[in-house]
Structures are given as C-alpha cells and as structure tokens.
Amino acid sequence: MEYKIDDLQKADYQQVVALWEASVRATHHFLREEDIEYFRPLILNVYLDAVNLKGIKDEEGRLLGFMGVFDDNLEMLFLHPEHRGKGIGKRLLHYAVQQLGVTRVDVNEQNEQAVGFYEHYGFETVQRSEKD
C-alpha cells in the first residue's frame, strides 16, 4: 500500500495526542504514568505547534502515524501500535529525510526498538543528554 503523507492541522491534534499516548504506552515502558500525564498537555498545547507536523491516515481518516520536524531535526515519530511493522514509519522517515531535509533525530535511548530502527536507516549516535 502506498501511504500518502499530509499536513496535520489543529483539528487533528486530539487524534495526534491519542495516537501519541497509545504509542508511548506500547513502546516507552520506561515512562511512569506521571510522565505520560505530564507530557500529554505539553504535546497538545506546545510541542505540536512547534513542529512541521505530517501524518498518514487510512481511508476512513484515522491517523496511523505522524512525525514532527523542526529545521533539520526529526523531533517526533509515532505510530499507532496496531500499525507498526507495515512500512508507515519507514515511509515517514524517508519523507522526512528526502523532502524535509532531516539529518538528525531525537530518540530516547531506552526505546531500543526505535534506536534500532534509526540505526537501520543509517543514523548513528553523535550526542546524548541526561534528560529528555
């Protein structure tokens, strides 16, 4: 299936945050409930407005995955847990690199699957920080 990438708007934000939370709960086992509660309003009210937000939806308009890019940095890439392993992350990443000029990515090193995903596509660790 060819996944079409579209701009996401404020009207999509609730769906974006719901997908973010589902993805985080499925992959970020190192986060506590308090962490998720802390980040949810920041994602909705601050972070989404700070990035070039793109997403892939199915035929019914349900969001399958999204990414946020600022300058040449991929700030966020999240997939709905039911749609992992279907090429959506690969499609978003390739678009980010080829169309948006991404050369860097921020990823939690505790999320080993994500680290492996980015390394598979040629990214390498050049810097780390103590805090997210």
PLY file of the C-alpha trace (Angstrom):
ply
format ascii 1.0
element vertex 132
property float x
property float y
property float z
element edge 131
property int vertex1
property int vertex2
end_header
0.00 0.00 0.00
1.25 3.49 -0.84
0.90 5.75 2.18
0.09 9.39 1.47
1.65 11.93 3.80
-0.40 15.02 4.56
-0.04 18.13 6.68
-1.81 17.81 10.01
-3.87 20.70 11.34
-5.12 21.79 14.76
-8.33 19.88 14.04
-6.17 16.72 14.05
-4.48 17.41 17.39
-6.79 15.32 19.57
-6.23 12.34 17.27
-2.48 13.02 17.27
-2.32 13.07 21.08
-4.41 9.90 21.34
-2.06 8.14 18.92
0.98 9.52 20.79
-0.34 8.10 24.05
-1.18 4.70 22.57
2.28 4.51 21.01
4.06 5.61 24.18
2.16 3.05 26.27
3.17 0.32 23.80
6.83 1.24 23.43
8.03 3.53 26.23
7.91 1.09 29.14
10.49 3.19 30.96
7.95 6.03 31.42
5.79 6.19 34.50
2.12 7.13 34.49
3.07 10.53 35.94
5.41 11.11 33.00
2.65 10.43 30.47
0.25 12.69 32.38
2.93 15.40 32.47
3.73 15.24 28.74
0.18 14.89 27.37
-0.81 18.59 27.76
2.65 19.72 26.60
2.30 17.67 23.44
-1.17 19.10 22.79
-0.58 22.72 23.73
3.09 23.37 22.99
5.03 20.75 21.03
2.66 20.18 18.12
2.62 23.89 17.30
6.44 23.97 17.31
6.98 21.45 14.51
6.11 20.83 10.88
3.51 18.14 11.56
2.84 15.44 8.96
0.80 12.28 9.16
-0.59 9.25 7.39
-4.28 8.41 7.64
-6.29 5.44 6.45
-9.24 5.64 4.06
-11.59 6.50 6.94
-9.42 9.38 8.12
-7.95 7.57 11.13
-4.39 8.58 11.91
-1.92 5.69 11.54
1.30 7.57 12.24
2.75 11.06 12.45
6.01 12.96 12.66
7.11 16.41 13.71
10.11 18.14 12.17
11.85 21.34 13.22
14.64 22.63 11.00
16.71 19.52 10.11
15.69 17.55 13.21
13.07 14.82 13.44
11.61 15.71 16.83
8.93 13.02 16.96
7.74 9.99 15.02
4.96 7.85 16.45
2.90 5.01 15.03
-0.34 3.53 16.22
0.62 0.21 17.87
-1.69 -1.77 15.56
0.11 -0.38 12.51
3.73 -0.96 13.44
5.74 -3.09 11.01
3.68 -2.08 7.97
6.10 0.41 6.40
4.49 3.54 7.83
7.50 4.54 9.95
9.84 3.87 7.04
7.67 6.00 4.74
7.57 8.89 7.23
11.32 8.72 7.85
12.17 8.63 4.15
9.87 11.60 3.52
11.49 13.49 6.41
14.98 12.92 5.01
14.21 13.35 1.30
11.57 16.10 1.38
12.17 17.97 4.63
15.97 17.77 4.85
16.17 15.87 8.12
19.70 14.94 9.12
19.21 14.46 12.87
16.74 12.66 15.10
15.99 12.76 18.82
15.17 9.38 20.32
15.02 8.03 23.85
17.87 5.57 24.17
15.71 3.44 26.48
13.43 2.84 23.48
15.72 0.22 21.99
13.37 -0.65 19.12
13.37 2.98 17.97
17.15 3.25 18.30
17.49 0.11 16.17
15.01 1.48 13.62
17.00 4.68 13.12
20.34 2.86 13.07
18.94 0.51 10.41
18.38 3.57 8.21
21.89 4.93 8.72
21.57 7.20 11.74
24.23 6.97 14.40
24.58 8.35 17.91
26.61 11.55 17.95
25.38 13.08 21.18
23.32 12.15 24.20
21.75 14.12 27.01
20.86 13.15 30.54
17.29 14.45 30.23
14.63 14.08 27.59
0 1
1 2
2 3
3 4
4 5
5 6
6 7
7 8
8 9
9 10
10 11
11 12
12 13
13 14
14 15
15 16
16 17
17 18
18 19
19 20
20 21
21 22
22 23
23 24
24 25
25 26
26 27
27 28
28 29
29 30
30 31
31 32
32 33
33 34
34 35
35 36
36 37
37 38
38 39
39 40
40 41
41 42
42 43
43 44
44 45
45 46
46 47
47 48
48 49
49 50
50 51
51 52
52 53
53 54
54 55
55 56
56 57
57 58
58 59
59 60
60 61
61 62
62 63
63 64
64 65
65 66
66 67
67 68
68 69
69 70
70 71
71 72
72 73
73 74
74 75
75 76
76 77
77 78
78 79
79 80
80 81
81 82
82 83
83 84
84 85
85 86
86 87
87 88
88 89
89 90
90 91
91 92
92 93
93 94
94 95
95 96
96 97
97 98
98 99
99 100
100 101
101 102
102 103
103 104
104 105
105 106
106 107
107 108
108 109
109 110
110 111
111 112
112 113
113 114
114 115
115 116
116 117
117 118
118 119
119 120
120 121
121 122
122 123
123 124
124 125
125 126
126 127
127 128
128 129
129 130
130 131
